[in-house]
Amino acid sequence: MLTLSFALHPAAAIGPLAGAIAVFAWRMREAARPLTTARIVMPPLGMATGFGMFALPDFRVPLAWALVALALGALVFAWPVLRTTTLVRRGADVMLQRSRAFILVLVALVVVRFLMRGWVEEVVTARQTASLFYLLAFGMIVRWRVAMWRDFRRLRA
């Protein structure tokens, strides 16, 4: 029987917490400057370099698991981020409107990730867990950024 494991090695918690803090800081900075197509598209393109991990056999997961992780990210985890992202037109510029709910959503996603990690690591290796959470995050950010890009184009037209 599977049990939830909350005994994380301290080093295993530092990376995700640093990532969450970086996203908070980035989001605050992003809301202060006008959006451009490049500023919307670059984060998922930069994140796509993470697919290089799958060149190493230890990081590979079955295709069905990968597709489920991508779908979970795009269909479930992207939903609250999409609901708390609003673009507004200010003069000739399109801006990202700040939302306190967005920060709460990011905190909730970090908590869910920590809770899921203990369970997932009992089923697969730590490296495969990293792969699955990467795919989940990639699915989420791609759907979010595609929606932002569509709204951006609509507001610019």
Residue frames relative to the residue before (quaternion, step in Angstrom):
aa qw qx qy qz dx dy dz
M 1.0000 0.0000 0.0000 0.0000 0.00 0.00 0.00
L 0.4189 -0.7096 0.5128 0.2409 3.55 -0.99 0.85
T 0.0832 -0.7698 0.6306 0.0531 3.52 -1.11 0.75
L 0.5058 -0.6300 0.4834 0.3370 3.54 -1.16 0.48
S 0.1660 -0.7777 0.6023 0.0696 3.53 -0.90 0.96
F 0.1101 -0.8123 0.5716 0.0372 3.55 -0.67 1.10
A 0.4978 0.6499 -0.4271 0.3841 3.58 1.26 0.13
L 0.0240 0.8087 -0.5834 0.0713 3.55 0.06 1.30
H 0.4766 -0.6073 0.5452 0.3269 3.51 -1.10 0.69
P 0.5700 -0.6281 0.3893 0.3592 3.64 -0.83 0.87
A 0.6412 0.5273 -0.3353 0.4455 3.60 0.99 -0.74
A 0.6339 0.5393 -0.3334 0.4428 3.59 1.10 -0.63
A 0.6685 0.4852 -0.2996 0.4775 3.59 1.18 -0.41
I 0.5828 0.6253 -0.3716 0.3623 3.59 1.10 -0.61
G 0.6579 0.5359 -0.3148 0.4253 3.60 0.85 -0.94
P 0.7151 0.4355 -0.2769 0.4715 3.62 0.69 -0.99
L 0.6465 0.5036 -0.3335 0.4660 3.62 1.00 -0.70
A 0.6350 0.5071 -0.3286 0.4814 3.59 1.00 -0.76
G 0.6357 0.5276 -0.3221 0.4624 3.57 1.04 -0.78
A 0.6540 0.5096 -0.3117 0.4642 3.57 0.96 -0.86
I 0.6487 0.5030 -0.3170 0.4751 3.59 0.96 -0.83
A 0.6393 0.5214 -0.3264 0.4614 3.59 1.00 -0.81
V 0.6460 0.5095 -0.3226 0.4680 3.60 0.99 -0.80
F 0.6248 0.5283 -0.3414 0.4626 3.61 0.99 -0.80
A 0.6854 0.4811 -0.2858 0.4660 3.59 0.83 -1.00
W 0.6489 0.5187 -0.3136 0.4599 3.58 0.95 -0.88
R 0.6560 0.5205 -0.3178 0.4448 3.57 0.91 -0.89
M 0.6462 0.5097 -0.3218 0.4680 3.60 0.97 -0.80
R 0.6734 0.4828 -0.2922 0.4776 3.58 0.96 -0.86
E 0.6414 0.5446 -0.3267 0.4305 3.57 0.98 -0.83
A 0.6639 0.5184 -0.3085 0.4419 3.58 1.01 -0.75
A 0.6480 0.5413 -0.3198 0.4299 3.59 1.20 -0.37
R 0.7473 0.3469 -0.1997 0.5304 3.63 1.21 -0.36
P 0.5827 -0.5812 0.4225 0.3796 3.60 -1.12 0.57
L 0.4633 -0.6730 0.5060 0.2765 3.54 -1.13 0.71
T 0.0831 -0.7397 0.6639 0.0712 3.51 -1.30 0.54
T 0.6638 -0.4742 0.3731 0.4420 3.56 -1.23 0.24
A 0.6525 0.5243 -0.3196 0.4441 3.59 0.91 -0.88
R 0.6759 0.4922 -0.3027 0.4575 3.62 0.92 -0.83
I 0.6452 0.4876 -0.3238 0.4911 3.58 1.18 -0.42
V 0.7439 0.4489 -0.2193 0.4438 3.58 0.89 -0.96
M 0.6181 0.6132 -0.3515 0.3440 3.61 0.98 -0.75
P 0.6356 0.5369 -0.3808 0.4033 3.70 0.78 -0.69
P 0.7041 0.4202 -0.3167 0.4769 3.66 0.76 -0.78
L 0.6135 0.5353 -0.3604 0.4552 3.61 1.07 -0.60
G 0.6548 0.4979 -0.3065 0.4790 3.57 0.99 -0.80
M 0.6606 0.5040 -0.3023 0.4671 3.55 1.00 -0.81
A 0.5790 0.6146 -0.3694 0.3880 3.60 1.11 -0.62
T 0.5423 0.6134 -0.4130 0.3988 3.61 1.15 -0.38
G 0.5529 0.6301 -0.3769 0.3940 3.59 1.22 -0.41
F 0.5283 0.6278 -0.4175 0.3905 3.58 1.21 -0.33
G 0.5000 0.6610 -0.4143 0.3761 3.58 1.25 -0.27
M 0.5570 0.6165 -0.3968 0.3902 3.60 1.13 -0.50
F 0.6416 0.5485 -0.3317 0.4213 3.58 1.10 -0.61
A 0.4804 0.6349 -0.4483 0.4064 3.59 1.27 0.04
L 0.6774 0.4423 -0.2767 0.5186 3.59 1.20 -0.52
P 0.5175 -0.6877 0.4115 0.2999 3.61 -0.71 1.02
D 0.6253 0.5726 -0.3518 0.3967 3.63 1.00 -0.71
F 0.6999 0.4734 -0.2634 0.4654 3.59 1.17 -0.54
R 0.5426 0.6506 -0.3937 0.3568 3.58 1.22 -0.25
V 0.1112 -0.7587 0.6402 0.0463 3.51 -1.19 0.77
P 0.6307 -0.5157 0.3883 0.4307 3.60 -1.15 0.36
L 0.6235 -0.5790 0.3825 0.3603 3.57 -1.08 0.78
A 0.6360 0.5339 -0.3362 0.4443 3.61 0.95 -0.81
W 0.6460 0.5036 -0.3223 0.4746 3.61 0.99 -0.79
A 0.6409 0.5288 -0.3219 0.4539 3.57 0.98 -0.87
L 0.6729 0.4930 -0.2978 0.4642 3.58 0.91 -0.88
V 0.6318 0.5161 -0.3322 0.4734 3.59 1.03 -0.74
A 0.6512 0.5084 -0.3203 0.4636 3.62 0.94 -0.85
L 0.6509 0.5015 -0.3155 0.4747 3.60 0.93 -0.86
A 0.6746 0.4941 -0.2941 0.4630 3.59 0.91 -0.91
L 0.6268 0.5284 -0.3383 0.4620 3.60 0.98 -0.79
G 0.6583 0.5061 -0.3060 0.4656 3.56 0.95 -0.87
A 0.7228 0.4567 -0.2490 0.4550 3.57 0.83 -1.02
L 0.7782 0.3782 -0.1906 0.4637 3.59 0.90 -0.85
V 0.7699 0.3363 -0.1835 0.5103 3.61 1.00 -0.75
F 0.7766 0.3784 -0.2083 0.4586 3.57 0.58 -1.14
A 0.6218 0.5320 -0.3543 0.4525 3.62 1.11 -0.45
W 0.5509 0.6632 -0.3918 0.3211 3.58 1.05 -0.68
P 0.7166 0.4203 -0.3081 0.4636 3.69 0.65 -0.87
V 0.6216 0.5290 -0.3516 0.4585 3.61 1.07 -0.64
L 0.6359 0.5243 -0.3218 0.4661 3.58 1.01 -0.81
R 0.6804 0.5092 -0.2896 0.4404 3.58 0.93 -0.88
T 0.7434 0.3865 -0.2196 0.4998 3.60 1.14 -0.54
T 0.5974 0.5252 -0.3753 0.4759 3.60 1.24 0.27
T 0.0368 0.7951 -0.6008 0.0736 3.53 -0.68 1.14
L 0.1858 -0.7559 0.6195 0.1016 3.53 -0.94 0.95
V 0.0695 -0.7897 0.6093 0.0164 3.56 -1.02 0.85
R 0.3875 -0.6963 0.5534 0.2423 3.52 -1.21 0.57
R 0.0195 -0.7687 0.6390 -0.0182 3.55 -0.90 1.02
G 0.7943 -0.1073 0.0139 0.5978 3.53 -0.12 1.32
A 0.7977 -0.2222 0.1988 0.5242 3.56 -0.75 -1.07
D 0.6521 0.5356 -0.3021 0.4434 3.59 1.27 -0.27
V 0.2707 -0.6918 0.6391 0.1991 3.52 -1.32 0.49
M 0.0996 -0.8131 0.5736 -0.0054 3.54 -0.74 1.14
L 0.4255 -0.6402 0.5708 0.2886 3.52 -1.29 0.46
Q 0.3100 -0.7621 0.5413 0.1732 3.57 -0.67 1.08
R 0.4508 -0.6914 0.4939 0.2736 3.58 -0.82 0.96
S 0.0434 -0.7865 0.6161 -0.0060 3.52 -1.14 0.76
R 0.4056 -0.7038 0.5284 0.2467 3.57 -0.80 1.00
A 0.5987 0.5713 -0.3559 0.4342 3.56 1.11 -0.64
F 0.5858 0.5829 -0.3760 0.4193 3.61 1.07 -0.65
I 0.6516 0.5044 -0.3141 0.4715 3.59 0.92 -0.89
L 0.6506 0.5056 -0.3184 0.4687 3.60 0.93 -0.82
V 0.6289 0.5255 -0.3301 0.4684 3.58 1.02 -0.77
L 0.6623 0.4973 -0.3176 0.4617 3.61 0.89 -0.84
V 0.6315 0.5140 -0.3320 0.4763 3.59 0.98 -0.78
A 0.6529 0.5108 -0.3113 0.4646 3.59 0.92 -0.87
L 0.6507 0.5133 -0.3185 0.4601 3.61 0.98 -0.81
V 0.6279 0.5161 -0.3346 0.4769 3.60 1.04 -0.73
V 0.6515 0.5077 -0.3160 0.4669 3.60 0.93 -0.86
V 0.6490 0.5062 -0.3163 0.4716 3.60 0.91 -0.89
R 0.6340 0.5337 -0.3323 0.4503 3.58 0.96 -0.82
F 0.6651 0.4904 -0.3101 0.4701 3.60 0.91 -0.86
L 0.6565 0.5068 -0.3134 0.4625 3.59 0.96 -0.80
M 0.6821 0.4810 -0.2837 0.4721 3.58 0.95 -0.86
R 0.6025 0.6033 -0.3596 0.3790 3.56 1.02 -0.77
G 0.6427 0.5310 -0.3286 0.4439 3.60 0.89 -0.86
W 0.6805 0.4761 -0.2823 0.4802 3.56 0.99 -0.83
V 0.6727 0.5057 -0.3021 0.4477 3.58 0.85 -0.96
E 0.6766 0.5086 -0.3073 0.4349 3.62 0.92 -0.83
E 0.5934 0.5377 -0.3795 0.4634 3.59 1.22 -0.20
V 0.6941 0.4620 -0.2597 0.4871 3.59 1.23 -0.43
V 0.7994 0.1230 -0.0357 0.5870 3.60 0.99 -0.83
T 0.6532 -0.5128 0.3775 0.4097 3.57 -1.29 0.19
A 0.6660 -0.4934 0.3710 0.4188 3.56 -1.28 0.29
R 0.6599 0.5036 -0.3173 0.4586 3.61 0.97 -0.76
Q 0.6501 0.4862 -0.3188 0.4892 3.59 1.01 -0.73
T 0.5912 0.5506 -0.3595 0.4670 3.58 1.13 -0.64
A 0.6359 0.5178 -0.3233 0.4722 3.59 0.97 -0.87
S 0.6454 0.5240 -0.3192 0.4549 3.59 0.97 -0.84
L 0.6823 0.4944 -0.2955 0.4503 3.57 0.86 -0.94
F 0.6825 0.4669 -0.2963 0.4778 3.60 0.95 -0.82
Y 0.5805 0.5488 -0.3713 0.4733 3.58 1.14 -0.54
L 0.6767 0.4874 -0.2948 0.4665 3.60 0.85 -0.95
L 0.6199 0.5322 -0.3375 0.4675 3.58 1.02 -0.77
A 0.6835 0.4749 -0.2828 0.4768 3.60 0.87 -0.94
F 0.6443 0.5213 -0.3292 0.4526 3.58 0.98 -0.79
G 0.6374 0.5189 -0.3250 0.4678 3.59 0.97 -0.81
M 0.6530 0.5188 -0.3069 0.4586 3.56 1.01 -0.85
I 0.7194 0.4514 -0.2769 0.4495 3.59 0.72 -1.01
V 0.6296 0.5281 -0.3568 0.4443 3.62 0.98 -0.70
R 0.6683 0.4831 -0.3165 0.4688 3.60 0.86 -0.87
W 0.6415 0.5287 -0.3171 0.4565 3.58 0.97 -0.87
R 0.7173 0.4505 -0.2667 0.4599 3.59 0.81 -0.95
V 0.5959 0.5334 -0.3707 0.4721 3.62 1.07 -0.57
A 0.6537 0.4970 -0.3123 0.4776 3.61 0.95 -0.84
M 0.6367 0.5149 -0.3307 0.4693 3.61 0.99 -0.80
W 0.6594 0.5179 -0.3109 0.4475 3.57 0.92 -0.90
R 0.6367 0.5158 -0.3274 0.4705 3.61 1.00 -0.78
D 0.6628 0.4889 -0.3018 0.4803 3.59 0.92 -0.90
F 0.6224 0.5498 -0.3272 0.4508 3.56 1.01 -0.85
R 0.6795 0.4840 -0.2895 0.4693 3.60 0.86 -0.94
R 0.6376 0.5273 -0.3209 0.4609 3.57 1.02 -0.82
L 0.6925 0.4703 -0.2784 0.4710 3.60 0.92 -0.85
R 0.6533 0.5095 -0.3118 0.4652 3.59 1.10 -0.61
A 0.6167 0.5786 -0.3465 0.4060 3.60 1.13 -0.60
